[in-house]
Amino acid sequence: MKATKDAKTGKWKIQYYYKDWQGNVKNSTKRGFRTKKEAEEWVRSYLSQHQADFTMNFADFIEVYYDDIEPRIKEHTMRTKKYIIDLKVLPYFKNMRVSDVKAATIRKWQNELMRQGYSETYLKTINNQLSAILNHAVRFYDLKSNPCKKAGSMGKSNAEDMQFWTKEEFDTFMEAVMDKQESYVAFTTLYWTGMRIGELLALTRADINTEKKTISISKSYQRFDKRDVITEPKTAKSKRIVSIPEFLAADFEDYFSKLYKLKKGDRIFRFTKGYLTCEMKRGVKESGVKKIRLHDLRHSHSSHLIELGFTPVAIAERLGHEKVETTLNTYVHLYPNKQVEIANKLDEEYRKELR
């Protein structure tokens, strides 16, 4: 791998050998470098990424990781992953060799983040990204083990202080946004169906059957680089048909009558998540209800169903959760009051037998 000067161009070139994905040794030449040092640095970086040698810098392996996973995950998922890694993981680890990332190093990184006051769920999300990178190295590039497992995690998957509105709070909020019909119908749909924001924004006229009182959920919407992107929903179970109450079907009928030249394939909510976020802030300010996130309307729907006595299985099906365990883990803290009801029922049955 010796760099030489190209007599014709006056620039440097370097010949190198590498193994392809089948293990075959290949020979190649890279040209056009201004200096010998630049040529040698390029080939060192290329080989470390191509062969995933764990003496390589962490930053170089991140590029390998991105190249490997980008064709396999959704665009918006990749954007979120890159944002978190580039902002919270790379600055700390980028100049280390992958083999030098130890459990003790990870603990120090975790402690620094925890001192910055991030939420428990955000800390957990950040930690999961580092763990995913190192798991990838273990599975596909023969790193011996993932030091994140030894270091332990940080944060919580489901914060105990999950925010949601009661029906009374939601009704108060709705009085403040009912002056805009598109906002009123969108928020009503989110609260009474529990669908995700992307699922709501992807809905077309053909998805709403007001006679049968159902909504067919089969896609998701995101806005990227000033373009509308329709993708598959989050999981296979996310494709579902949700029954809606009669009053919501009536709201849709009235709303559709106001949309000019509405076709079956047209999106019925012709705005983005940003618009809904602004509308939520407006409604909260004018109504005085506590501030929650857009996604918390999904939690509000779930908590309402729990209060009505529906089972985790029924709620999981309605929300499009892949597993019932997801529903239980997310909303387990909302169930303790039901334990009192169970105990009271058991006590009532016991006393009947004593009569």
N, C-alpha and C positions, 0 to 999 in steps of 0.2 A: 504494500500500500504506500508506494513512494510517489510523491507529487513531482511532476516534471513540467517544464515550460513548453507550450505549444509554439513551435517556430513560425507557424503561419499567422496566428492571431496575437501572439505575444502574451497570452493569458495562461494561467496554470490549469493543469488537468491532473486527475488522479485515477489510477486503476485500482480496483478492489475486488475481493471475493466475498460472497455471501451464500447462505443456504436458503433455498426457496421453501415454500410451505410443505413440499414433499421430502425435504431433506437433501435435495440435490445441490451440489456446489455450483454456483454460477459466477461468471466473470463479467464485470461491467466497468465502464469508464464515465466519469463525470467531468465536464469541461466548463470553462468560462469563469474561473475564479481570478480575482485580482491579485491575490497573494498566495504563497505556498501555505502559510498558516491557515488561511481561510479554507483552502482545499482540504487540509488534514482535519480541521475541526468539523467540517461538513461530513466527512466520511465516518468519523467517530460517532457523531450524533446519529447518522443514518443507520449504522450497523447496530448501535445500542437499541434503537427503536425497532428495527427490522427483526432483530433476534431476541429482543427483550432480555438482555443480559442485566442481572440485577445489581451490577456495579454502576448501571446507568443512573442518571439523575431522575428524581421523582417526576420532575416536570416533563422529561422526555417520555417516561412511561405513561403519563396522562394522555399524551398525544396518541400513543398506541391504543390505550383504553378507549378514547373517543372514536378512533377509526374502526375499532372492533364493534362497538355497540351502536353507533349511529344508524346503520342500515336496519337495525332490529327493533328500535323503539320509536315511539311517536315523536313528531317534531317538537311539540310543546313540552314533552317530558325531557327531551334532550336539552332544550333551552334552559329549563329549570335546573337540571343537573349541572350544566356548565356554569350557570350563574352562581350556584352555591359553591361548587368546587373552586372556581376561579377567585371567588371573593373570600372564602373562609378556610379552604384547605391548602391551596397552592402557596399563598404567601408564607406559610409556616414551613412547609416540607419541600418546596421546589428545588432547593440547592442540595438536599440530602440525596445520598444514594438510596435506592429502594431497600437494599439489604440493611441499611443503617436505621430504618424506621422500626424502632423497638417499642415495647409496651410502655416503658418509662417515658419515652419521647411523646407518645400519644397522650399519656396522663397529663403531662405538662401543657400540651396543646389544649386538652379538655379544660383544665383549670383556668387557663387564660380566657377561654370563651365563656365559661360559667361566671367569671368575675365581671363580664361585660353586661350582665343583666338580661340576656335573651330569654324568651319564654322556654318552658320545658319542652314543648313540642318542637320548637325550632332547633334547640340543641340536639334533640334526638335525630331530627332530619339531617343536620350537618354531620353528625357522627355516622349515620347510616351511609352517607356518600363515601366517606373514607373507607369504611368497612367494605363497601361494594367494590371499590377500586382494588383493594388488597385481596378480596375473595376472587376477583377476576384473575389476578396474578397467580393465585394458588391453583385455580382450576385449569387455566390454559397455558401458563408459562412456568409452571413448576417451582413457584415460590414455596418453601417448605411449609409455612403456616401463616395464618393471619394474626398479627400481633394485637389487632383490635379485640380479639376474643379474650386475650390475657389481660388487656388493659381494662376491660369492662366498658360499659356504655355510659352515656350521660343523658339527662333529660328523661322525658316520659312520652310514650306513644300517644296517650290520650290524657290531656291535662284534666285534672279534677275540677278546675274552674271553667269547664266548657260553658260557653254562653249560649243562651237561647231565649226566645220570647214565649211567654204564656199567650194564650188566645186573647186575653184582655189587652196585653201589651201590643200584640199584633194589630188588633182592631183600632187601638189608639193611633198607631203608626199609619195605618191605612187611611184614616181620616185626613191626614196631612198630605197624602200623595194622590188622592182620588181626583184631583184637578187635571191630571194627565192620564188619559185612559190607557195608553201603552204601558205606563209604569204600574198603574193599578192592576191590570190583568197579569203582568209579568210577576209582580210580587205575590198576588193571589195564587198563581200557579205554583210558584216555588213553595209557599207555605203549606198548601193543601195537597201537594204531591210528593214533596221531598226530593224532587229531581235535582241533578247537578246543574250548575250555571251553564256549562257548555251544552248540555242536553237541551236546556230550555231555549238557548239561542239558536240551536240547529233545527228547531221545530218548523215544519212547513204546514200549509193548509191541509195537505193530504194526511198528515199525522193525527189530526184531530177529528174524531167522530162524535159529533154532538148528539146524534140520535142514540148511539150505543153508550154514550158517555164514557169514552175511552181516549187515551193518548198513547200512541205508539212511539216508543223511544228506541231509536236504532242508530243514532249518529251523535256527533259532538261538534261544536263550532269553536274556533279560535280565530283571533285576528293577528296575523304575523306580517311585519314589514309592509303595512298598508294593503294587505290582501286578505280576503276571506278564505279560511281553510276548513273544510268539512272532513272529519276523520271518523274512524270507527270509535264506538264508545269505549270507556275505560276497560271493561272486561267483557267476557262472553255473556255473563249473567246480566250485564247492563242493558242488553237488548231485551226489552220487556214491554208489556202492555199494562198501563196503569189505569184503573177505573177512577173516575172523578165524580164528585157530587153534582147534583142537578144544577145548583146555583152557579157552579163554575162553567158548566156547559152553556148555560144561558149567557154568562159573561162573554164567552167566546163568540157566540152567535152575534151578539151586539157589536163586539169588537171587529169581527170580520166584515160586517156591513159598512164599517167606516173606512176600510182599507181599499184604496182605489185600484180597480182592475186586478184584484187578487187572484192569482192562479194557484193550482194545486201544488206545484213545486216551489212556490215562493216561500221564503222565510217569513214567518208572521211577526217576529220581533226584529225590526230592521235597525238594530243598534248593537253596541258592543258591551262588554262587561264594564268598561269604564263609565258608560252612561248610567248603568244601574248603580254603580258605586256612588256616583254623584247624587243620584236620586235618593239613595238610602241615607246619605249624609243630610240631605235636605229634609227628609221625612223625620229623621231622628231629632234634628235641631228644632223643627216646628212642633213636634209632638211631645218632646221631653222624655221619651222612653230611653232606656239605657242603650248605649252603642253596642252593636254586635256586627260581625262580618256578614257578607252576603252568604257565604257557605253555612253560616249558623242558622239560616232559615231551614236548611236540611235537617239540622239538629232539632230545630223547633218543631218540625213536623214529626220527627221520631219521638220526641218527648211527649208530644200530644197523643200519639198512638199508644205509647206505654201507659199514660194516664188512663186511656180508654180501655186498657186491659188486653191489648193485642199481644200475641206471642212473638218472641224473637224471630221465629221462622217466617211468620207473616210479614213482619217489618223488613226482614232481610230481602224477601222476594220483592216487596214494593220499592225498596231503595236500590235494588240491583246489586247487592253485595254478593261477591263470589262465594263466600262461606258465611254460615250463621255465626261462626266464632267472631267474625269481624263486627257484626252487630252487637254481640254480647260484650266484646272487649271495649267497644266504643261507648256503649251506653250502660255499662254495668253499674255505674254510680247512681243511675236514675232508678234502679230497681229496689233499693233497700226498703222504701216505704211499702212496697208490695209484700215484703217479707212479714211485715206486721199484719197485713190482711190475711196472709196464709196462716200465720200463727193463730189469729182470731178464729178463722174458719175451723182449724183443727180443734181448738178449744171448744168451739160450739158443738162439733160432732161428738167430742168426748162427753160433754155434759148431757147430751141427748140420751146417751146410753145409760147414764146414771139415774135417769128419771124412772 
